[in-house]
Amino acid sequence: MRCAAARSSLETIEKIRPDMNDPLVVERRLFGRIEWFLLLAAVLLAGVLAPLAHALLPEGAALRPSSYLVTLAGKFACYAILAVAMDLIWGYAGILSLGQSLWFALGGYVFGMHLMRGIGREGQYQSDLPDFMVFLDWKQLPWHWWNSDQFAWSILMVVLVPGVLAFIFGWFAFRSRIRGVYFSIITQALTYAAMLLFFRNETGFGGNNGFTDFKTLLGFRITDPAVRATLLAITVGMLAAVFIFSRWLVQTRFGRVLQAIRDAEGRVRFCGYDTLRYKLAIWTLAAVISGIAGALYVPQVGIINPGEMSPANAIEIAVWTAVGGRGTLIGPILGAWLVNGAKSWFTMAFPDYWLFFLGALFVAVTLYLPAGVIGFFRTLRGSAGAENPR
């Protein structure tokens, strides 16, 4: 019987998936020609026109985005990449992880090490060692800084470090069939433990201050408008690539199995699928994407410290995904921009009330917009279609 079920696995999976009215299920018709046109326009605006205007127009020109806006847009785009990674594991696989900020920070730290090596003798102490190591009376680089001055090696480590660590953790966690709230608690505990570790000066990661005061990237001054514009363009391009790849992935057989695991893992396992391999694959992939987002974040924001691993940051990532609409891919991107845009305004206008607003927003979305902003627009479009039938 199990062999028969395995042979008809795809048909069985389609049967155990919920109906298309479920807000967590992506409707393939959700993105038509108009939506793809709008996405392309957004990519051209944020990834081509804005960077070109910032790099080529003279300072003070009316159409030239300021350095602050370019940095802010790059920062939000990195957060959007991170939100897509969160959606892959939570929206499609049903794995609520509170540890994505760990993989994000690891990618940032790995690339930050390369940027620190690029400072050279331009630091305060004019030493080949980073300033914080000179201050702590270190005589040489620790072993994990080996080859960090090589760009290609650093890029490789941005992928491997989060990916390998996530694979090892996921292997033991999923093999033990830890899931639900227990998995969320464990991932947050892991992230908090890593944050405490990185706070220690003897680990060689800069302690409380982390890495900052970067000077160059591939020989170019990191504060140069052309470099800032290029980083923004690369980040927006990466966001578009991650989105398109993720959309393709969730519509493949692999993606359908993930959604079936989310809805009825026991039945999928009975059909003959090794759910461990599927969950481990998407978990590792999401960690790698998060690490890439962290690596793009550091040169644009100019700092990476253990605060990026804080429990509040980990929860915020889930809030972005929920606000935008999990299981939609485009929703978490929208949620990341909306929530962080509100955060930038609130922390300037009402800094003492931001966390209260964030909590109220999450409660309101949970109660009144369970499918997020994208789900709300889908409902409106459905209502409009019902009132104006062809």
N, C-alpha and C positions, 0 to 999 in steps of 0.2 A: 504493500500500500504506500509506503514511504517513497519507493522508487517511482511509482506512478505519479505521486504528487510532485516529485522533483522534476519529472519530465514535462509536466504541465505547469511549471512554476510561474511563468509569466501570466498565464490566464488566472491562476489562483491569486496571484498578487493583485491583479486588477480587481478581482472580486472582493478582496478584503480591504481595499482602499475605501475610504468614506466617499459619500457622494460629493459632487462638485460644489455644493452649497457650503461645505466646510470652509471657513475662512483661512485655514492653514494649508489648503491645497491650491497650488498654482493653476490657474486656468490659462491654458496655452493661448487663448484669444485675448488675454489681458493686454498684450503689447501688439497693437496693430501698426499700420503704417504711420499713423500720426504720432503714436508714442515713440516709435523708433526714430522718427524725424526729430522729435523734441530732444531725445537723448543725444542724437548726433549734434544738434545745435548746441546743447549744453557743453558737450565735449569740445567743440570748436571754440566756443566762447571762453571757457575756463582753461582749456589746454593749448590753444593756439593764439587767439586774438589778445587775450589779457596778457600772456607772457610777452608777446611781440610788442604790445604797447608799452609795457613796463621796461623792456630792454632798449627799445629804439627811440621812444619819444623823450624829449628833454624833461628834466625834473621841473614840476610846476605846470606842465601842460594839462589842459582840461580833461583830456581822455586818457591820461596816464594813471594807472592804478598805483597807489602808494605802496611803499615797501611793506607797511603794516598789512594792507589788504592782500598783497601777494602771499605774505607769510601765513596769514590767517586762512586763505583759501587752500594753500598747500597742507596746512595742519588739518583742516576739515576733510580734505580728500584722503589723507592718511587714515583718519578716523572712519571714513566711509569704507575703505578697503577692509579695515578691521571689522566693521559691522557686517560686511558680506561674509567674512569668515565665520562670524558668530551665527549668521543665518543658516549657513550650510550645516552646522552641527546641531543647532537648536530648532530652526524652522523645518528642516528636512529630515534630520535623524532623531529629533526629540531628545537630544543630549544638552541639558542646560549646564553649561560650563561657566564657572566664575573664575576661570584661570586664564582667559584669553589675554588679559593684561600682562601676564607673565611672559608669554611668547612674544608679545609686542615689545616688551622691555628688553628681552634677551636679544632680539634682532637689533634694537636700538643700541644696546651696549656693545654688541659685536662691531657694528659699524662705527660707533663712537670711539672705540679703541683705535680704529684706523685714522679717524680724524684727529685724535690726540697725538698720534705719531706724526701727523702732518704739521703739527705746530713747530716741531724741531726746536731750534734755539731761539725762537721768538717768544718763548714764555718768560715769566717774571724772573726766573732763576737762570735763564739762558743755558739750559742743560738739555742733553739729548733725552733725558727722562721727563715725563710729565711733571708739572709743578707740584702736584700733591705727593708724588713719590719722593721728590727732593725734600719737601717739607717734613715728610715722615722718615727721612734719612735712609731711604732705600738706595742700594748701590747698583742694582741691575733690575731689568724687567723680570717679572714673574713668568713662569713657564707658559701660562695660558695667553700671554701676549706675543708668543712666538709668531713671527711672520705677519704680524698685524699691520705692518707698514705696506704690505702688498695689497693692492686694490682687488685683484682677482681672488686672492685667498680670502679676503674679508667678505666678498660677495658670496663665496662658497660657504663660509661659516655662517652667514646670515640665514642661509637655507638649512644647513646641516644641524646647527646647534638647537634651534627650536624643534626641528623635525625629529631628530634622534631622541631628544629628551621626552618629547610628547609621545613618540612611539613606545619608549620603554615604560612610561607611566601608564599609557593606555593599554598596553599588553597586560599588565598585572591587574588593572582596574576592570577592564572588560572581561578578562578571563575569569575573574572572581564574580562576574555578573553584578557588579555594583552599578546602580542606576538610580534615577530619580533624585530626590533631595539629598540622599547620601552622597551621590557623586558630586553634586554641587558643593556640598560642604567640604568634601575632600579636596576638590580643586581650589576652593578658596583658602583652605588651610595650607595647601602646597604653595600658593602664591604668597601668602602672608609669611610663611617660613623663608621663602626666597628673598622677600623684601628685608626681613631682619638680617639675613646673611649678607646682603649687599650693603647694608648700613655699616658693616664692620670694616674698619680701615685696612685690616690685615688681608682682606680678600683681594686687594689690588684693583678695586672698582671705584675709588674716589670717595667712599664713605657717604656721608649725608649729602655732600655737594654733587657727587657723581662726576660726569664729564661736561665741560663747558669751555667757552672761550676758544672755539675752533677758528682756525685761520684760513686753511686752504683745502681744496678738494681737487685732486688730480692736477695740482699745480696752479689752479685758479683761485683767486681770492673769493672766499665763500660769501662775502658781503657785496660782491659786485652785482649790479642789477641784472646783467646777462646770466650770471650763475643762478641767481634767485629765480629768474624767469625760466631757465632750463629745468631747474628742479621742479617747479610747478608743472611744467609741461610733461615731464617724465611721470610725475605722480598722477596727474589726470589720465595720462595714457595707460598707466598701470591699473588704475581704477577701472577704466573701460575694458581692458583686457581681462581682468579678474571677473568683472560682471558678465562679459560675453562667455568666457569659459565656464563660469558657474551655471549660467543659464543653459548652456549646452549639456553640462554634466547632469543636471537634475532631470533633464528630459530623456536621458539614456536609460538603458536597462538598470545600470548601477543606481541612478537617481530614483527610479521607481521602487527598487528594492529598499533603498534608504527610507522612503516614505512609508512603505509597508512595515518596516521595522519600527518606525516611529509609532504607527497606529496599532500594531499587533505583533510584537516581536516573537512571542511564543508560537504563533501560528506560522510565521515565516520560518522559524527554526524547524518546525514540524514538516514544512514543505521540502526540507533538505538543504536549506541555505545555511552557510556558516556565518552567522550574524557578527561574530567576533571580527572577522576579516573586513567586513563592510564598515563596521563602526570604527575600527582601528584605522582604516584607510582614510575615511573622511575626517577623523579626529587629527591625524597627522597632517593631512593636507591643509586643514584650517589653521594649524599651528604654523606651518610654513608661510602661508599667506599673511598671518599676523606678524611674523618676524620680518617679512618684506616691508610691511606697512611701518613697522618700527624703525627699520633702517632708513626709509625715506623721510620719516618724521624728524630724526635727529639733526641732519644738516640744515633743515629749514627752520626749526624752532630754536636750535642752538644750544640745547641742553638735554641731558638724560640723567635721571637720578632715581633712587629706589622708590620715590613717591609714585612713579608710574605703575607700580605693582600694588598700590594700596587697595584695600577692599572696596572703598568708595569708587575708584576707577573701574574695578571689575564689574561692579553693579551697574555703573553708568552704561557700559557696553550693552548689557541686557536691556536697559531702558531704551537706548537708541533703536534696538531691533524691535522691541515691542511697540514703541510709538509709531515707527514707520510701517510695521506690519510684517511679522515673521512669516517665512515661507513664501516670500514674494521677490526677494533679492533687491528689487528697486526700492522697496519700502525701507529697509535698514539704511540704505544710502541717504534717502530723504530724511529719515529719522536722525541720522548722525549730523546732518547739516542743520536741521531745525533745532535739535536739543543743544548743540554746541553754540549755535548762533544765539539762542536764548541765554545760555550760560555766559557768553561774552558780554551781553548787555546787562544781565542781572548782576554779575560780579563787579561791574563798574557802577551801576546805578543803585543797586540794593545788595551789597556784598553779604550782609548778614542773613539774607532770606533765600539765597540760592538753593540750599539743601531742602528747605521747606517747600519751595516751588517744585523741585525735582521729585520729591516724595508725593506731592499732590498730583503732579502730572502722571506719575506711574499709576497711582490709584485711579485717577479719572480714566486713563486709557484702559485699564483692566476692567472697569465697571461699564464704561459707555462706548469704548471703541476696542473691543477684543480683537478685531482684525486690523487695528492700527489705522493710520491715515489712508493708506492705500485701500484698505477694506472699506473705509468710509466713502472714498471716491467711487469704488466699484458699486457700492450700494446706490449712490446717487445716479450713476450711469444706468444701472439696472432699472431704477425708478423712472428715469427719463425715457428709457426705451419702452417701458410698459405703458407710459402715458401717451407716447407717440408711435404706435405700431405702424409698421410699413403697410 
